[in-house]
Amino acid sequence: MKPHYAKDLRELSDKELANLYDESKENFMRLSIQNSLKQLNDTASLKIVKKDIARILTIMKERNLSI
């Protein structure tokens, strides 16, 4: 799983960012459940998705504050 870079995320519209956020949250929940059931082979993907969610939220907040 490859991370989303902030430069690429800033090019997305607000609607696309919101959709990506929803997808990432669902993906994170699915991965965390798999991890708790010991079915997840690549545990680093949890960290990547978590950081992607943080990047998306940061960009959304920047746009709301007009920074």
C-alpha positions as a Python dict, from the first residue, in 0.01 Angstrom:
ca = {
    (1, 'M'): (0, 0, 0),
    (2, 'K'): (140, 336, -104),
    (3, 'P'): (78, 653, 96),
    (4, 'H'): (-101, 955, -47),
    (5, 'Y'): (128, 1256, -63),
    (6, 'A'): (10, 1597, 58),
    (7, 'K'): (100, 1753, -278),
    (8, 'D'): (-135, 1516, -457),
    (9, 'L'): (-410, 1555, -198),
    (10, 'R'): (-405, 1934, -229),
    (11, 'E'): (-496, 1901, -598),
    (12, 'L'): (-822, 1723, -513),
    (13, 'S'): (-1152, 1905, -471),
    (14, 'D'): (-1330, 1924, -136),
    (15, 'K'): (-1580, 1658, -242),
    (16, 'E'): (-1305, 1422, -359),
    (17, 'L'): (-1119, 1474, -31),
    (18, 'A'): (-1433, 1395, 169),
    (19, 'N'): (-1486, 1076, -34),
    (20, 'L'): (-1123, 974, 12),
    (21, 'Y'): (-1155, 1040, 385),
    (22, 'D'): (-1461, 814, 410),
    (23, 'E'): (-1289, 539, 212),
    (24, 'S'): (-976, 565, 424),
    (25, 'K'): (-1173, 545, 749),
    (26, 'E'): (-1354, 234, 626),
    (27, 'N'): (-1025, 83, 512),
    (28, 'F'): (-865, 158, 849),
    (29, 'M'): (-1151, -7, 1036),
    (30, 'R'): (-1133, -315, 814),
    (31, 'L'): (-756, -340, 860),
    (32, 'S'): (-776, -295, 1236),
    (33, 'I'): (-1035, -573, 1262),
    (34, 'Q'): (-817, -801, 1051),
    (35, 'N'): (-522, -715, 1273),
    (36, 'S'): (-714, -797, 1590),
    (37, 'L'): (-813, -1133, 1440),
    (38, 'K'): (-449, -1199, 1342),
    (39, 'Q'): (-542, -1213, 973),
    (40, 'L'): (-339, -910, 865),
    (41, 'N'): (0, -991, 714),
    (42, 'D'): (116, -634, 645),
    (43, 'T'): (74, -445, 971),
    (44, 'A'): (258, -144, 827),
    (45, 'S'): (-53, -71, 620),
    (46, 'L'): (-231, 36, 940),
    (47, 'K'): (30, 307, 996),
    (48, 'I'): (13, 422, 634),
    (49, 'V'): (-366, 453, 634),
    (50, 'K'): (-364, 630, 970),
    (51, 'K'): (-115, 889, 841),
    (52, 'D'): (-316, 932, 521),
    (53, 'I'): (-624, 1011, 729),
    (54, 'A'): (-425, 1268, 925),
    (55, 'R'): (-300, 1429, 601),
    (56, 'I'): (-652, 1449, 461),
    (57, 'L'): (-787, 1605, 781),
    (58, 'T'): (-501, 1857, 788),
    (59, 'I'): (-570, 1969, 432),
    (60, 'M'): (-944, 1992, 499),
    (61, 'K'): (-877, 2205, 806),
    (62, 'E'): (-634, 2430, 612),
    (63, 'R'): (-904, 2494, 354),
    (64, 'N'): (-1163, 2575, 620),
    (65, 'L'): (-925, 2822, 782),
    (66, 'S'): (-808, 2955, 443),
    (67, 'I'): (-440, 2912, 524),
}
